[in-house]
Amino acid sequence: DDDDDDDDEPELPPVIQRRVNRLKELNEDRELLMEKYLKERAELEKKYGDQFAPLYEDRLDVINGKRDKEIDAAAKENGEDVGGEGEQDEEPVKGIPQFWMVAMSNLDTIAETITEADVDCLEHLENITCTDDEDGKGFTLRFFFSANDYFHDTVLVKRYEVPNLLLSDEPILKKVTGCEIQWKRGRSLTYREVTRKQRSKSGRRAGQIRTITRKEKSDSFFHFFSPPEMPKLDDMDEDEADALEEAFDQDYDIAQSFRSHIIPKAVLWFTNEGVEDGMQEMIEEAARAMEQNNEE
C-alpha cells in the first residue's frame, strides 16, 4: 500500500522535493497545533456548557409551573395586576402549556416533519437537552415526556458521533444512533395497521376470503428517532446513494436545529422572534462578507 501511495505522488526534481518535504513538516506542525486547539476548545465548550446548565434548569421550572407563585409575587411587588385571569371556577394555568411544541412548530426545518397527529403527543414534551461529548466529537439529544397515551418511554434519545463537530467543515457523520419507541398498543404514530380482505386464488382454499393485517408507514416527527442506516456504499447505485445522502442531511439539519437554535433560544422560538433573530444573523454575516470582499 505504501508503494501505491508513493506512485501517486508526482516525481519532482530533487531541489523542489526538498522544499516540498519542508512544507510537509510545517503541515505536520500545524496538525499538532490543531489537535491542541480542538482539545482546548472542547474544554471551553464544556466549561460554558456547565454554566448554561443552571439557566436551563431554571427555564424548565418556569415552563413546568414550579415558579408560578414566585413570578406572580414579583409582578405584584412591581404593581402589576395578576388577578382576574379567567373565570373563578377555572383551573389556573400552570407554567407555559405546549411550550416546546410551539417552539418546534415555529422553526421550519422541524415544523415540516410535525403532523397533526403528532401535536397531541408533543404537548407532553416537558424538556429537551443537548449534551456534547467531552472530546467535542459528538452530542446527545434527549427529549423528556410526561405520561401520555402514546408510548411508555419517559425519555427519547438521539446520539451523533461527528469527528469534526467543532470545525466549520461539512459535518462528517461517523455514527447516528436513535432509540426504539415503546408504543402503546394501537397508538403508534409512525406506523398504522391496515386490515384488508383477500380472496385466495389457488390451492385448497381457492375462493376463500382471508383477513390480512399489515403495517404501513405514516408521516410523523417521531421517525426522527429511527435514523437512516449506514449501508455499504458498494451495495448501492448512484440514485440510492444520493437519496441516502439527502436523508442523512435532513436528519442532521433537524438535529442541529435543536442543538443550535431550539435548545439555547427556546423562548425566542416560542414567541416566534427566533425567525427575526435568525434573519438578523444572516444579514450580519452577509455584511461581514461584503466588507471582506471590499477590503480585498
N, C-alpha and C positions, 0 to 999 in steps of 0.2 A: 504493500500500500504506500509506503514511504517513497518507493521508486516512482510510483504513479504520480504522487504529489510533485516530485522533482521534475517529472516530464512536463507537467502543466506550467511550470514557471518558464518565462521567456529566457532565452540564452542571451546574456548581456556581456559586453566587454568587461574584462576584469576591473578596470578603473571605475566603471559605473556600478558594477556589482558590489564593490567595497562600500560605496556610498549608500547603495540600497540596503546593505546589511546594517549600516549605521542607523538608517531610518527605521528599520525593524526593531533595533534595540530601543530607540526612542518610543516606538509604538508600544513595546512591552512595558516600558516605564509608565506610559500613560495608562495602560490596562491596570497596573498595580495601584495607581492613584485612583482610578475609577472604582476599584474594589473597596478602597478605603472610604471614598465618597459615599458609596451606596450603604456601607456599614454604618457610617455616621448619620446619614440621612434617615435610615431605618430607626436608629436610636432616637433621633429628633422627632420623627413621626410618632413614635411610642410615647415619648415624653409629653407631647402636647395632646396626644390621644388620651392619656391618663388624666390630663387636666380638663378635657372636654367631658369626660365621663360623668362627673357630678352634675354638670349642667344638664346633660341628657336625663339623668335620674330625676332632677327637679322638674324637667319638662314632662316626664312620664307622670309624676304626681299631679301636675296641673291637668293634664289630659284626662286622667282617670278619676279626677274629682277629689283627691286627697288634700288639695289646697283650697277648696271652695270657701270654707269659712274664713281662712286666713286672708284670702284675696278680697272677700266681701267686707271684712272688718277694716282692712286698709282703705278700701274705697269709701266706707262710711266716715273714717277719720278725715278723708280729703273732701268731705262734704258732698259726695256723690249719692244719688238716690238709688239704692239697691233693692227697694221693695216694689211690690205691685207687679212682679213678673208672673203673668199667667193667672188663672183662677185660683181661688183659695183651696179648692179640693184637688187641684192638680199636683201630681208628683213633681217635686223640684228637679230641675235638670241637673244632672251630676256631671261635672267635668265638661269635656267637649265631645259630644257624641259624633261618631263617624269621622273622627279627625283624620286618621290615616287613609281611609278610603277616599275621602275628598281630596286630600293632598295628592294621592296617586292619580286620581282622575284628572288633575289639572296639568299633568306632565304627559305630553303626547306619546312619548316612547312607551310609557307604561299604560296609559289610558286606552290605547288601541288594542290592548290584549284583554281588557276587562269587559266581560259580557254582562248583560242584565241579570243573568242567573248567578253571577259571582257576587253581586252587590250585597245581598243579604249576608252572605258568609263573611265578606270583608268588613262588615260592620262589627264583627267580633275581633278584629285585629287590634291588639292593645299596644304593641310596640314593635319597632324594627331597629335592629342594631347591626353594626358592622365592626368586626374585629380584624385588624390587619395582622399578618404573621410578624413575629419579632424580627425575622430576617428581611422583611419588606418584599417577599416574593409570593404573596398571595393574600387572600382575605376571605372571611366567612360572614355571610349574611344570615341573620336569624329573625324569624317572624313569629311573634308571640300572640297566641289566640286564647280568648276566654272560651268556656264551654259552649258548644254550639251543636246544631242538629246535623252537621255535615261530616265531621271527622273526629276521631278520638284524640289526635295529637294536640299537644299544647304548644309545641314549637316546631316550625318547619325550617329546615336548614339547607343552605346552598353554599358550596365552597369552590373557590377558584385558586388554582396554582398558576401564577403568572410571573416567570423569572424576571421579566423586565418591567414590572409594575411601576417602579419608581423612575423610569425613564420615559421620555416623551415619544419613544418609538411606537410603531404599530404593536399592539399587545401580542405576545407570544403565549398562547394558552397551552400549558403543559397538561393540565387535567381539570375537568369540571365535574363536581360530584353533587348530585341532588339528594333527595330522600323520597322514600315511598310513603305516600299519604295513606293513612289507615281510615279509609272512607267507611262511614256507617252504611248499613245495608240499604241499598236503593237510593243513596244520597250523593253518589259521585257526580262531580261537576265536569270531569274530564272525559268520561265515557258514559254512554247510556245503553241500557239493554233494550234491544229491539226484538220483539217476538213476531214471527211470521209463520204462516201455514204453507206447507209444501206438499205437493202430491208426488208420491213415488212413481217413477216411470217404468221400472223394470223389477224383476225378481218376484219373490213370493208375495211381496207387499205392494205390487203394482196396483195403482189406483187408490191406494190408501192415503189418507191425509195425515201428516205428522206436524207437530209444532216444533219450530226451531228458534232458539234464543241465541242471539249473538251480540257482541259489544261493538258499538260504533263510537268513534271519536267525536267529542263535542268541543267547540271552541271554548277556551277558558284560560284565565290568567294562571290557573294552578298548574298548567303544563310547564310553567317556568321551573318547577321543582323536578322535572324529568328532562334533563338536558339532552341534546343530541349526543349520540355515542360517537367515539372517535374510531372509525374502522381503518383498516389498512388501505392506503391510497391505491395500492396495486389492484384492489378488488373493485375499483370504481372507474366509470368512464368520465369524460370531461364534464358532461352535464350534471352527473351525480355529484362530482367534486364541487362544482360551482354552487349547487343547491345546498350542500352541506356547509360550505364556507359562509353562505348567506345566513343559514340557520344559526351558526355559531356567532356571527357578527351581531345578529339581532339579540341573541341571548346575552351577549356581553354588554351590548348597549343598555339593555334593561338593568343588568347588574350595576353598571357604572351610574345609571340614573339614580338608583337607590344609594349607592356609596357616596357619590359626589354632590347630589342635589337633594333628594328627599330626606335622607337622614340628617345631614348637617343643617339644612334650612327648611325643616318641615313646616314651620308656621307660615313662611312666605309662600309655600306651595298650597297650604290650606286656604290662605286668603287670595291666592292666585297672583300675588305680587312676584312670585318666583319667575314668571314669564318675563315681566318687565326687567327683573334683576338679570336674567339670562341675556336679554336683548342688550342691556347696558354693557355687559361684559363683552359681547360680540362687537359692539360699536367701539369700545375702548381698544380691543385687540386690533380691529381694522385701522384705527387711528395710529396705533403704535407701528403697525406695518407700513403705513403710508409715510410716517416720519422717517423710518429706516430707509425706505426707498429714496426719499428726497435727499437724505444725507449721503447716500451712495452716488 
